Amino acid sequence: MMTTKFFMPLVNMIGVGCLVEAVDSMKDYGYKQALIVTDRILNELGIVAKIQSLLTAVGIESAIYDGTNPNPTTVNVSEGLAILRQNNSDCVISLGGGSPHDCAKAIVLLAANGGDIRDYVGIDRSSKSHLPLIAINTTAGTASEMTRFSVITDVEHHIKMVIADKNITPVLSVNDPELMVGMPKSLTAATGMDAMTHAVEAYLSKESNPITDACALKAISMISQSLRQAVADGNNIEARENMAYAQFLAGMAFNSALLGYVHAMSHQLGGFYDLPHGICNAVLLPHVQEFNAKVSAGRLKDIAAAMGVDVRAMDDQQGAAACIDEIRNLLKDIGIPAGLAELNVKVEDLPMLATNALKDICCLTNPAQATHEEIVAIFKAAM
């Protein structure tokens, strides 16, 4: 068996009420001046003020950058970096979902290594470790709080840039389900399907291994059991905690096994149209798996079983079809749009989107390699 690498933060806290314990631990690390990278909604809701109060209680001062866009941009990174330098921050706290986490990762990368964030697109392009990054999660989906990935939109070219770098892995990740209670249904559904896509693509990845397989299948099982509940009742703390664990397991899987065409294609939709990442993933997921079934039917059958389908009497192709059907059932139950046309994606843009998708590093580990025409066809099927 070939050598594999497994990446994750040094310390990870998950569970109701773990936020207070996490902030207490920051005092032990000796931090004095934090930059909180977040978005305006979390600031307006008072969650940022809560974090600042906890920090003050342990002797840590803080500045705020709350300008992160839903799809974080090169402009966001520059703005946040300027505030970090103005305040001589010795650590960064990212607060929110994938957007603040990705933005904060890019900020700490540039703070340590200099240059332009475009210089670091690809795998392990940096040479220096970043400032300490503590990632406090408020959604259950992206797993960006514990991964080595950052996705930043280039505002000049309207494309998403993928940075995979071990030097941007947070030193501490925090998943307190109390911060996720009351999340809107649409956001719960979108982030939950982002986690499902992470798990599915990691399990099908050419770089999968026994560790990532175990994490991916457990994540798929937990999401199948809890996502509908979390969407239906935003105050269901048990469902929220289960989704927190599930998305973290999915992150453990794809952080090492990487992803596939769903993400490569979704990145283009998000960068060009500024669409929600989780929704794009969800719409594309069954269509990409129909393409992958020609080489990964057995693995898709495994996923169907993890989703609760009785596959014992099925052959691999039947199991793969059952998997895709069950994904579609889940999408319908949680209110995901039926197709890309509902998101105002234009057919005339698909060839350009396909061209850019094939340049995305997520393509490298998809189990079946596609031509440009085949990527366009998948986009069209998802319309």
Summary of the structure (lengths in Angstrom):
residues: 383
radius of gyration: 19.7
end to end distance: 40.3
largest distance: 64.1
contacts: 1485
relative contact order: 0.11
helix: 59%
strand: 12%
